[in-house]
Amino acid sequence: MIHIISMRKLKFIDLFAGLGGFHLALSGLRHKCVFASELDQELRELYEKNHKMKIQGDINEIDINSIPLHDILCAGFPCQPFSKAGTQLGLDDPRNGNLFYRIMEILNIHKPEFLILENVPNLKGHDNGNTWKVIHENIDKLGYYTYPEPVILNVLHFNVP
């Protein structure tokens, strides 16, 4: 997949964008960000300063149909519900757990070719693996391929921050 992504110029969206790690990586491959969303105002200001583009706020308040067409959906969805340091409420967390389903709504409407999700290592074993099972099944229902188990990568293995 990396080879395919690096050969073509693609459009991507950056959800739960933070400072823009996905933006930095994909624009470095000459792809174009056509939409970004981040809840935190300070992070939005930094994103706009660093990436020279307007970023939207709360993804729940955005009309999904207004999101531009894109080839890649990137989302580092909130980890607090799944992290060992967080609430451990998972997909039932009333504040952040349901945001995975918002991603599924966007995928269902826009059907981008690629999906890149990022979260904490504990997502794999959260709720005895049931959380990953639900995520995997939802991704699979929409026709996206993912590994049976989450791939856990550590930046230390790639010599990048």
MARROVEX-59470 format. One line per field, with one value per residue (C-alpha): z, y, x. Coordinates in steps of 0.5 Angstrom, whole numbers, plus 2048, in hexadecimal, padded with zeros to 3 digits. Layout:
% residues N
c3 <- Z; ...
c2 <- Y; ...
c1 <- X; ...
//
This chain:
% residues 161
c3 <- 800; 802; 7FB; 7F8; 7FC; 7FA; 7F3; 7F2; 7F5; 7F9; 7FD; 805; 80B; 812; 817; 81F; 81B; 822; 81F; 818; 818; 813; 80F; 810; 80D; 807; 805; 805; 800; 7FC; 7FE; 7FF; 805; 803; 80A; 812; 818; 81F; 826; 82A; 828; 829; 825; 81F; 820; 820; 81A; 816; 817; 816; 810; 80D; 80C; 810; 814; 817; 81E; 821; 81C; 81F; 81D; 816; 810; 80D; 806; 807; 807; 801; 7FD; 7FF; 7FE; 805; 80B; 811; 818; 81F; 822; 82A; 82E; 835; 835; 833; 837; 83D; 840; 83E; 83F; 83C; 83A; 833; 82E; 833; 836; 835; 833; 82E; 82E; 828; 824; 820; 81E; 81B; 817; 814; 812; 80E; 80B; 809; 806; 802; 801; 801; 7FE; 804; 80C; 811; 818; 81E; 825; 82C; 82C; 831; 82C; 82A; 831; 833; 836; 835; 82E; 82D; 82B; 825; 823; 822; 81F; 81A; 818; 817; 812; 80F; 80E; 80A; 805; 808; 809; 810; 814; 818; 81E; 81E; 81C; 822; 81F; 823; 820; 823; 81E; 818; 81B; 81B; 820
c2 <- 800; 805; 804; 806; 80C; 80F; 80E; 812; 819; 818; 81C; 81B; 81D; 81E; 81C; 81D; 821; 823; 827; 823; 81D; 81A; 820; 821; 81A; 81A; 821; 81E; 819; 81F; 81D; 823; 824; 826; 826; 826; 826; 827; 828; 82C; 833; 834; 82E; 831; 837; 834; 82F; 835; 839; 832; 830; 836; 834; 835; 830; 82E; 82D; 827; 822; 820; 827; 827; 825; 81E; 820; 827; 823; 823; 81D; 819; 813; 812; 813; 814; 814; 814; 813; 814; 80F; 811; 80C; 806; 808; 805; 80C; 80E; 80C; 805; 806; 805; 806; 807; 80D; 813; 818; 815; 80D; 80E; 812; 80C; 80B; 813; 810; 80A; 80F; 813; 80D; 80B; 811; 813; 80C; 80E; 809; 809; 809; 80B; 80A; 80C; 80A; 807; 800; 7FE; 7FF; 7F8; 7F5; 7FA; 7F6; 7EF; 7F1; 7F2; 7FA; 7F8; 7F2; 7F8; 7FC; 7F7; 7F5; 7FC; 7FD; 7F6; 7F8; 7FE; 7FA; 7FC; 7F7; 7F7; 7F2; 7ED; 7F0; 7F8; 7F9; 7FD; 801; 805; 80B; 809; 803; 808; 80E; 813; 817
c1 <- 800; 806; 808; 801; 800; 807; 806; 800; 7FE; 7F8; 7F3; 7F3; 7EF; 7F2; 7ED; 7EF; 7F5; 7F8; 7FF; 7FE; 803; 7FF; 7FF; 806; 807; 803; 804; 80C; 809; 806; 7FF; 7FA; 7F6; 7EF; 7EC; 7EE; 7EA; 7ED; 7E9; 7EE; 7EF; 7F6; 7F8; 7F3; 7F7; 7FE; 7FC; 7FA; 800; 804; 800; 7FE; 7F7; 7F0; 7EE; 7E7; 7E5; 7E0; 7DF; 7D8; 7D6; 7D8; 7D4; 7D7; 7D5; 7D9; 7DF; 7E3; 7E4; 7EA; 7EE; 7F1; 7EE; 7F3; 7F0; 7F4; 7EE; 7EE; 7F1; 7EF; 7E9; 7EE; 7F5; 7F7; 7F8; 7F1; 7EA; 7EA; 7E2; 7E4; 7DF; 7DA; 7DD; 7D8; 7DD; 7E2; 7E0; 7DB; 7E0; 7E2; 7DB; 7DB; 7E1; 7DD; 7D7; 7DC; 7DF; 7D8; 7D7; 7DD; 7E0; 7E8; 7EC; 7F1; 7F0; 7F5; 7F3; 7F8; 7F7; 7FA; 7FD; 7F8; 7F3; 7F4; 7F3; 7EE; 7E8; 7EB; 7EC; 7E4; 7E6; 7EA; 7E5; 7E0; 7E5; 7E7; 7E0; 7DE; 7E4; 7E3; 7DB; 7DD; 7E2; 7E8; 7EE; 7F1; 7F6; 7F2; 7F6; 7F8; 7FF; 803; 809; 80E; 811; 818; 818; 818; 81D; 817; 814
//
